[in-house]
């Protein structure tokens, strides 16, 4: 897991390792798809590489996520990240 230089998103560089080592520390599972589903419910979106157009699987095992209120140095915005109500 790593924030990007501009602080507007974060990367999960090794999804397998992240799921195995990090997720069980904070969740009752180690399922990357469940984690992504949770991110989506809170308004995070996967950043799609323009060159790939979202249709080709990236060569590297990394994924980037962003949210309008998830900005480095703007902790006061975090209170606006809420689970969507159905």
C-alpha positions as CSV (number, residue, x, y, z in Angstrom):
1,X,0.0,0.0,0.0
2,X,1.4,3.3,-0.9
3,X,0.1,6.9,-1.4
4,X,0.9,8.5,-4.7
5,X,3.2,11.5,-5.0
6,X,0.4,14.0,-5.4
7,X,-1.6,12.4,-2.5
8,X,-4.9,11.9,-4.3
9,X,-4.9,8.1,-4.4
10,X,-3.3,5.0,-3.1
11,X,-1.8,1.9,-4.7
12,X,-2.0,-1.7,-3.6
13,X,1.1,-3.0,-5.4
14,X,0.9,-6.7,-4.6
15,X,-2.7,-7.8,-4.1
16,X,-1.9,-11.3,-3.0
17,X,0.5,-10.2,-0.3
18,X,-1.9,-7.4,0.7
19,X,-4.8,-9.8,1.1
20,X,-2.7,-12.3,3.0
21,X,-0.8,-10.0,5.3
22,X,-2.7,-6.8,5.7
23,X,-6.5,-7.5,5.3
24,X,-6.7,-10.1,8.2
25,X,-5.2,-7.4,10.6
26,X,-8.2,-5.1,10.0
27,X,-11.0,-7.3,8.6
28,X,-12.5,-10.7,9.3
29,X,-11.4,-11.9,5.9
30,X,-8.4,-11.9,3.5
31,X,-10.4,-11.5,0.3
32,X,-9.3,-8.7,-2.0
33,X,-12.6,-8.7,-3.9
34,X,-14.4,-8.1,-0.6
35,X,-12.1,-5.3,0.2
36,X,-12.6,-3.6,-3.2
37,X,-16.4,-4.0,-2.7
38,X,-16.1,-2.2,0.6
39,X,-14.1,0.6,-1.0
40,X,-16.8,1.0,-3.6
41,X,-19.5,1.2,-1.0
42,X,-17.6,4.1,0.6
43,X,-17.2,5.9,-2.8
44,X,-13.7,4.9,-3.7
45,X,-13.1,4.2,-7.3
46,X,-10.5,2.2,-9.1
47,X,-8.3,4.4,-11.3
48,X,-8.1,3.0,-14.9
49,X,-5.0,3.5,-16.9
50,X,-5.9,5.5,-20.0
51,X,-3.6,3.6,-22.4
52,X,-5.3,0.4,-21.5
53,X,-8.8,1.9,-21.6
54,X,-9.8,-0.4,-18.8
55,X,-10.2,-3.3,-21.2
56,X,-6.8,-5.0,-20.8
57,X,-5.6,-6.4,-17.6
58,X,-2.6,-4.5,-16.3
59,X,0.7,-6.3,-16.5
60,X,1.6,-5.5,-13.0
61,X,-0.3,-6.8,-9.9
62,X,-1.2,-3.3,-8.7
63,X,-4.4,-1.4,-8.3
64,X,-4.9,2.3,-7.7
65,X,-7.9,3.8,-5.8
66,X,-9.1,7.3,-5.2
67,X,-11.8,9.3,-3.5
68,X,-12.5,13.0,-3.8
69,X,-12.3,13.4,0.0
70,X,-9.2,11.2,0.4
71,X,-6.4,13.8,0.0
72,X,-3.0,13.8,1.7
73,X,-2.8,16.7,4.2
74,X,-6.6,17.2,4.3
75,X,-7.6,15.0,7.2
76,X,-10.6,17.2,7.8
77,X,-12.2,15.8,4.6
78,X,-12.2,12.2,5.9
79,X,-15.4,12.8,7.8
80,X,-17.1,13.1,4.4
81,X,-16.2,9.5,3.4
82,X,-19.3,7.6,4.4
83,X,-20.9,4.3,3.4
84,X,-23.5,4.8,0.7
85,X,-27.1,4.1,1.9
86,X,-29.2,1.9,-0.3
